[in-house]
Amino acid sequence: MVDDRLTDEHEILKKAIAGESSAFGSLYDIYQPLLYRFIYLRVSHREEAEDLTHQVFLSAWQNIGSFQEQGLPISSWLYQIARNRVIDYYRTKHVSISLDTETEDIHPSLDDIADSLETKIQLEHIRTALRSLHPDQQDIIIMRFVEGLSNAEVAAALKKHEGTVRVLQHRALRTLKKQLEKRHEHEL
């Protein structure tokens, strides 16, 4: 049975490759929020993530004719471009990673403040642990558990074998678990 999503995407993709800008716009509408989130989780700066996401889609539009279907969604190719943009970003910028999170400008109750503070502390611990991983492991964790990509899609995006992705994922999860448990024990 053929996945309807892949069939629909295949039709849109054929039109985009033929130069139909509205078809590429449809791909943009589908994948922009996902790629932005992936990039944002890697760079932690909204403006930089927006700029890099724009660069990903500009590059995709310029190179859509060279895309070769391999039975996977185009997302694998887009994530590969996004990952390369993030790597280039860190190579050229030499930026430090900020763990600050944006806060909403509202007047919450004391309970809301306590809940929000606890959530932010937990998120900061997770971000810190995630950033301690090798970049390939970070990408795999984000693509698999935040973006919901399959092992095959992640493997295609990273240009690795599925078995390698599974091993890296297992090691990353084990490392994250150890770091979070250690942090939790330290806080007690």
Summary of the structure (lengths in Angstrom):
residues: 188
radius of gyration: 18.7
end to end distance: 52.0
largest distance: 60.2
contacts: 497
relative contact order: 0.10
helix: 77%
strand: 0%
